Amino acid sequence: MRVTYIDHSGFLIDGATHRLLFDYYQGPLPEPDPAKTLSVFASHHHPDHYVPEIYAYGERTPDTRYYLGCDVTLNAANRQKMGVTDDIFSRCDRLHKDDLRSCDGVTVQALRSTDMGVAFYVSCEGRHIYHAGDHNLWLWREDANFDRAQIDRFYEEIEKLRGLPIDAAFLPLDPRLGDEYWRGFDAFMRLLQPTVAFPMHMVDDYAIIDRLKAHPCSLPYRNRIANICACGVSFEL
């Protein structure tokens, strides 16, 4: 499989017979490949993770499936505004925490996010992929009364994946968190040991990857962190 970083938290995974598009909101997309089954994921409704363009793109591939976070609203007014036809709507699935779906060779498990919507654990073509969406330890420096329940929920959710194979993990690494930027990424790497981790949600600050690799916390796994340096870069999985 080939992994292409599109922008922000958006990634395209190209397999032999499947394509998986995660949390697209801007940037160039490849021409549709009607020979491959397309699955489109949007973890939640925030506009840096979910835009109407995903429906127009998916409509160009037969039988595209959409896996949407539970907070994504597709009432009649929203469908009209976003150009969601009845046919597309029939192929949209809103997932809540612990929901499990399997269709066309793709299995999807949803986990509750510490922000909005869900994270995804996806199995396809013998590979196992985790996309966090906005599931992270959001330890904002200015929030002295950070809700301890959110920290507990972060660990409670990723604990559900303990012992499961993870070939690729897409994890937030947000410089806006200041000195706490590394904690969610580090916790996931230590607990679940993915084969390779792709930083995301970096708000174009790619230098934060080098910063993490220089941090003592990353010593056990720094050689498994993908070096994303620009939009459009690809990796073999």
C-alpha positions as CSV (number, residue, x, y, z in Angstrom):
1,M,0.0,0.0,0.0
2,R,1.1,3.6,-0.7
3,V,0.3,6.3,1.8
4,T,0.1,9.9,0.6
5,Y,0.0,12.9,2.9
6,I,-2.5,15.4,1.4
7,D,-2.6,18.1,4.1
8,H,-3.3,18.6,7.8
9,S,-5.0,15.3,8.8
10,G,-5.8,14.2,5.3
11,F,-4.2,11.0,3.9
12,L,-4.9,8.8,0.9
13,I,-4.0,5.1,1.1
14,D,-3.8,3.2,-2.2
15,G,-3.9,-0.6,-2.1
16,A,-4.2,-3.2,-4.9
17,T,-8.0,-3.1,-5.0
18,H,-9.0,-0.4,-2.5
19,R,-8.5,3.3,-1.8
20,L,-9.0,4.8,1.6
21,L,-9.4,8.6,2.0
22,F,-9.2,10.0,5.5
23,D,-10.2,13.5,6.8
24,Y,-9.7,15.4,3.6
25,Y,-10.3,19.1,3.7
26,Q,-7.9,20.7,1.1
27,G,-5.2,19.9,-1.3
28,P,-4.9,18.0,-4.6
29,L,-6.6,14.6,-5.0
30,P,-5.6,12.0,-7.6
31,E,-7.8,11.1,-10.4
32,P,-10.5,8.6,-9.4
33,D,-9.7,5.0,-10.2
34,P,-12.9,3.1,-11.0
35,A,-11.1,-0.2,-10.7
36,K,-10.6,0.3,-7.0
37,T,-13.2,0.4,-4.2
38,L,-13.2,3.8,-2.6
39,S,-13.9,4.3,1.1
40,V,-14.1,7.9,2.4
41,F,-13.7,8.7,6.1
42,A,-14.5,11.9,8.0
43,S,-13.8,11.6,11.7
44,H,-15.9,14.6,12.7
45,H,-17.6,17.7,11.5
46,H,-14.8,20.3,12.0
47,P,-14.1,22.0,8.7
48,D,-10.4,21.0,8.8
49,H,-11.6,17.4,8.7
50,Y,-14.8,17.4,6.7
51,V,-15.8,19.3,3.6
52,P,-18.5,18.8,0.9
53,E,-15.8,18.1,-1.8
54,I,-15.6,14.5,-0.5
55,Y,-19.0,13.8,-1.9
56,A,-18.3,15.1,-5.3
57,Y,-15.0,13.2,-5.4
58,G,-16.6,10.0,-4.2
59,E,-19.4,10.2,-6.8
60,R,-16.8,9.8,-9.5
61,T,-16.0,6.2,-8.3
62,P,-18.8,3.6,-8.4
63,D,-20.2,2.4,-5.0
64,T,-18.1,4.7,-2.8
65,R,-18.7,4.2,0.9
66,Y,-18.6,7.0,3.4
67,Y,-17.8,6.5,7.1
68,L,-18.6,9.6,9.1
69,G,-18.2,10.5,12.7
70,C,-21.4,10.5,14.7
71,D,-21.5,14.3,15.0
72,V,-21.8,14.8,11.2
73,T,-25.3,15.9,10.4
74,L,-26.9,14.9,7.2
75,N,-30.4,16.1,7.5
76,A,-32.3,17.2,4.3
77,A,-31.1,20.8,4.5
78,N,-27.4,19.8,5.0
79,R,-27.6,17.3,2.2
80,Q,-29.0,19.9,-0.2
81,K,-26.3,22.4,0.9
82,M,-23.5,19.9,0.4
83,G,-24.7,18.3,-2.8
84,V,-25.4,14.9,-1.3
85,T,-27.7,13.0,-3.6
86,D,-30.0,10.3,-2.5
87,D,-27.6,7.7,-3.9
88,I,-24.7,9.1,-2.0
89,F,-26.7,9.4,1.2
90,S,-27.6,5.7,0.9
91,R,-23.9,4.9,1.1
92,C,-23.2,7.1,4.1
93,D,-22.7,5.5,7.5
94,R,-22.5,7.5,10.7
95,L,-20.5,5.8,13.4
96,H,-20.7,6.0,17.2
97,K,-18.1,4.7,19.6
98,D,-17.7,0.9,19.4
99,D,-19.6,0.6,16.2
100,L,-18.3,-2.0,13.8
101,R,-18.9,-2.1,10.1
102,S,-17.7,-4.5,7.3
103,C,-18.3,-3.9,3.6
104,D,-16.5,-4.6,0.4
105,G,-13.4,-6.0,2.0
106,V,-13.1,-3.1,4.5
107,T,-13.7,-3.5,8.2
108,V,-14.1,-0.3,10.4
109,Q,-14.2,0.0,14.2
110,A,-15.0,3.4,15.7
111,L,-13.5,4.7,18.9
112,R,-14.8,7.7,20.9
113,S,-12.7,10.9,20.5
114,T,-11.6,13.2,23.2
115,D,-12.8,16.0,21.0
116,M,-15.6,15.5,18.5
117,G,-16.7,12.4,16.6
118,V,-14.6,9.3,16.4
119,A,-11.3,7.7,15.6
120,F,-11.1,4.8,13.1
121,Y,-9.4,1.4,13.3
122,V,-9.6,0.0,9.7
123,S,-8.6,-3.4,8.3
124,C,-8.2,-3.7,4.5
125,E,-6.1,-6.0,2.2
126,G,-4.4,-7.5,5.2
127,R,-3.3,-4.2,6.6
128,H,-4.5,-2.5,9.8
129,I,-4.7,1.2,10.1
130,Y,-5.6,3.6,12.9
131,H,-6.6,7.2,12.1
132,A,-7.1,9.3,15.3
133,G,-9.1,12.1,13.9
134,D,-8.9,14.5,16.8
135,H,-8.5,11.8,19.5
136,N,-5.6,13.1,21.4
137,L,-4.4,14.3,24.8
138,W,-5.4,18.0,24.3
139,L,-3.4,19.4,27.3
140,W,-3.8,23.1,26.6
141,R,-1.3,25.1,28.6
142,E,-3.8,27.8,29.6
143,D,-6.3,25.3,30.9
144,A,-5.3,24.7,34.5
145,N,-8.5,22.8,35.2
146,F,-8.2,20.4,32.3
147,D,-10.9,17.8,32.6
148,R,-9.3,14.7,34.0
149,A,-12.1,12.6,32.5
150,Q,-10.8,13.4,29.0
151,I,-7.4,12.0,29.9
152,D,-9.0,8.9,31.3
153,R,-11.1,8.6,28.1
154,F,-8.1,8.9,25.9
155,Y,-6.5,5.9,27.6
156,E,-9.8,4.0,27.9
157,E,-10.4,4.2,24.1
158,I,-6.9,3.3,22.9
159,E,-6.8,0.4,25.4
160,K,-9.4,-1.2,23.3
161,L,-6.8,-1.7,20.6
162,R,-4.2,-3.3,22.9
163,G,-2.8,-6.5,21.2
164,L,-4.3,-5.7,17.8
165,P,-1.9,-5.2,14.9
166,I,-1.4,-1.6,13.7
167,D,0.6,-1.3,10.5
168,A,0.1,2.5,10.3
169,A,-1.1,5.0,12.8
170,F,-2.0,8.6,12.0
171,L,-1.6,10.6,15.1
172,P,-2.0,14.3,16.0
173,L,1.2,16.2,16.7
174,D,0.0,19.8,17.3
175,P,2.6,22.5,18.1
176,R,-0.1,24.7,19.6
177,L,0.0,22.5,22.7
178,G,3.3,24.0,23.6
179,D,5.5,21.7,25.8
180,E,2.7,19.1,26.0
181,Y,2.6,18.5,22.2
182,W,4.2,15.1,22.5
183,R,2.1,13.4,25.2
184,G,-0.7,11.9,23.2
185,F,1.6,10.7,20.4
186,D,4.0,9.2,22.9
187,A,1.3,7.4,24.9
188,F,-0.1,5.8,21.7
189,M,3.3,4.7,20.5
190,R,4.3,3.1,23.8
191,L,1.0,1.3,24.5
192,L,0.2,0.0,21.0
193,Q,3.5,-0.2,19.1
194,P,2.4,0.6,15.6
195,T,4.8,-0.4,12.8
196,V,5.0,3.2,11.5
197,A,3.4,6.4,12.8
198,F,2.4,9.4,10.6
199,P,2.2,12.7,12.4
200,M,-0.7,15.0,11.4
201,H,-2.5,18.1,12.6
202,M,0.8,19.9,12.6
203,V,-0.6,23.2,11.2
204,D,2.3,23.2,8.6
205,D,5.0,23.1,11.3
206,Y,6.9,20.1,10.0
207,A,9.8,20.9,12.2
208,I,7.9,19.5,15.1
209,I,8.7,16.0,13.8
210,D,12.4,16.7,14.3
211,R,11.6,18.1,17.6
212,L,9.8,15.0,18.7
213,K,12.6,12.8,17.4
214,A,15.1,14.8,19.4
215,H,13.0,14.5,22.6
216,P,14.1,11.7,25.0
217,C,10.6,10.3,25.1
218,S,10.9,9.1,21.5
219,L,14.0,7.0,21.9
220,P,12.2,3.6,21.7
221,Y,10.2,4.5,18.5
222,R,11.7,7.5,16.7
223,N,12.9,5.3,13.8
224,R,9.2,4.4,13.2
225,I,8.0,8.0,12.8
226,A,7.4,9.0,9.1
227,N,9.3,12.1,8.0
228,I,6.6,14.2,6.5
229,C,8.1,17.4,5.1
230,A,5.5,18.6,2.6
231,C,2.1,18.0,1.2
232,G,2.0,15.3,-1.4
233,V,4.8,13.2,0.0
234,S,4.2,9.4,-0.3
235,F,5.4,6.4,1.6
236,E,5.3,2.6,1.0
237,L,3.5,0.7,3.7
